[in-house]
Amino acid sequence: MKKIKKIIFALLLVVNYTNAQTTLTGKILNYKNKPVQGAVMYLDSVETKVVSNKLGEFSLVVPENVKNIKVHSKKYGWLSSAYAKETKMDFMYLAPAPSEDKLVTPPNGLKPEKDKNTVSYRTIYDMIRGRIAGVVVQPDNTIIIRGINSIKNNAEPLFIVDGNVVSSIDFIVPNEVKSITVLKDAEASIYGSRGASGVLVIKLKNE
């Protein structure tokens, strides 16, 4: 009888452990929307044996209590995203590999290292206000990208900071900014409906 109870208990533990796990699938793409092969998946800061295939696809078993999913590519570097028990998650590198990075900031952007006044700005909004063509920062710090062919042209753009989607850029200190790039219409179409009001891509200094 005791042996049967032990077997039942062991089976319950296996069932509970399995239920606490989630299988996460997705793709890893580069800035040209092409698959990234060989990228290593991390659970928080723990390396797994899972790598993306030639289509950029991965399948990862995620235990309970994992807070972040990270990706590392030898060519493109790191990406990280908060994890909330999703079953599908795609990652995209928003800049070329260092060897390909000939133009980080196109004309419709801002490169602060060339601006001697960068350290004097109190907020990221002061830094952007009136300094990037087509970008309007309203008194309440709402950002609008002009010239958007969308019914949502009064909505804020999608914010991408170092490859990650963020809901706000309040946390950014002006002198930490490496470059700001504005994408709209066709350029922003890779983000689907999320980029309908334009995209503000911010790269921070890795110092």
N, C-alpha and C positions, 0 to 999 in steps of 0.2 A: 504493500500500500504506500509506504514512504517513497519507494522508487518511482511509482506512478505519479505521485505528487511532484517529485523533483522534475520529472519529464515534462509535466504540464506547466510547471513554473518556468522551465527553460524555454518552452515554446512560446509562452506569453512574453518573455523578454525579447525573443526574436521578433515577434509580431509588433511589439511596441517600438523597438528600434527601427524596424522597417517603416512603420507609419511616421516616424519622426524625420525621415529623410524625404528629400524632394529631388526629382530628376530635372535638371536644368539643361535646356538645349539652346543653341543659338549660333550666330555667325560672327566672325571677326573680319572686318573689311578695312581697306586702307582709304586714303583720302580721294582715291579715284574710283571708289566703290568696287574695288577688286578684292577677292579673297586673300586673306593672310594665312599662309600655311606655317605650321610649326610653332605657333604661339602657345606658351605654357599657361595653364589655368592655376590660379591660387585661390584658396579658401581663407579669407582674411590674409594673413601673411604666411600661410602654410602652402608650400608647393605641392601640387598633385602630379600624377603621372599622365594627366590628360593634356593632349596637345591638339590644336586644330588641324583638320585634314586639308587636302589640296583645294577643297571648296570653301575653306575657312570655317567649316562646321565643327561643333564640339558637343559632347554630351557629358554632363558632370553630375554626379550624385552629391547633393549638398545636405550635410547633417543639420540638425536643429541647432539654433543659436549662432549660426554663421551670420556675420553682419555685412561683410563686403566680399564681392567677387572681383578678383584682379586678373589682369592679363599681361603677360610679358612677351614681347617679340624682340629678338636680338637686333632686328633691323629698325623697328619703329619705336621701341621703348615700352613704357608702362601705360596701362589704362586701369581705372578702378571705378566701381559703381556700387552704391549701397544695395543691399539685398533684402527684399521683403517677401521671400517665399514665392517669387515668380517661377514659372515653369519655362519661360522663354525670355532670353535677353540677348540683344545684339550689341556688339562693340564696334566703333568706327574710329580709326585714327584720322585726325583732322589736319595733319600736316605731313609733308614729305619726310622721308628718312633724312638724317643729317647730310648724307652725301648728295641728296636730291634737292636740298633746301636752298634753292637759289633766290627765291623771292617769298619770304615769310609774309610780308605785308604788301598787298597790292595797292594801287593808288587810292582805292576807296577805304583807307584804313589809317592807322596811327602807329608810329614807331617812337615811343617815348624817349629812348636813349638819345635821340637827336634833339630833345627838348630840354633846355637848361632849367625850365620852370617846373619840371615834373614834381620835384620834392615839395613844392609850395602848395600843391593842390591838397585840400583837406579830404576830399572824397573822390571815388572813382567817377562820380557824376560830374563833379567840377572839372575833372580831367577831360571828359568827353564833350561837355557842353560847348557848343559853338566851334568845335575843332575838327569834326569829321563831317564832310559834305553829305547832306541828306539825312543826317541823324539829329533829331531834336530831343533835348532833355528838358522836360517841363518843370515848372517850379516845385512840383511834388516828387521830382526825380523819376517820373514815368518816362520811359524811352520810347520814341516813335521813329521808325525808319520811313522816310518819305519815298514816294514813287513806287509803292507796293501795289501790284495789280491784284488786290484781294478785297473781299467784302469785309475782311478783318483789319483794314488798314489803320484802325484806331487802337489795335491791340499791341501789347509789347512784343518785341522779338523773342526768339528762342535764344537763351544764353548758354554758350558752351565755353567752359573754362578748363583749359588743359585737357581737352578731349571728353570732358564730362558735362552732362546736362545739369544745370543748376537752376533753381527757382528764383534766385536773387543774386545780385553781385555786390550787395552791401558790404560783404566781408573783405572785399579786395582793397588793399592799400595801394594807392597810386604808384609809389616808387617800386612796387613789386611787379608792375606790368611790363612785359617785353614787347607785346604788340596787340593791336586790336584790329580786327578785320570785319567788314560788313558784307554780308551776303544777302541777296534778294532775288526774287523771281526765279529764273532758271538756275542760278547758282545755289539757291536755297532749296531747290526741288528735291534734292537727295534726302531731305529730312521729312518729306511728305507734308501732311497737313500741319505738323508742328512748326514748319518753317514758313507758313503762309504769311506771317507778318514780318518776315525777314529773320536773319540770324546774326547775332553778334558773337564773334569768335575771339576769345581773349586768351593769350598765352602769357604765362607768368615766368619770371626769371627762375631758373633752377639753381639758385645759389644758396 
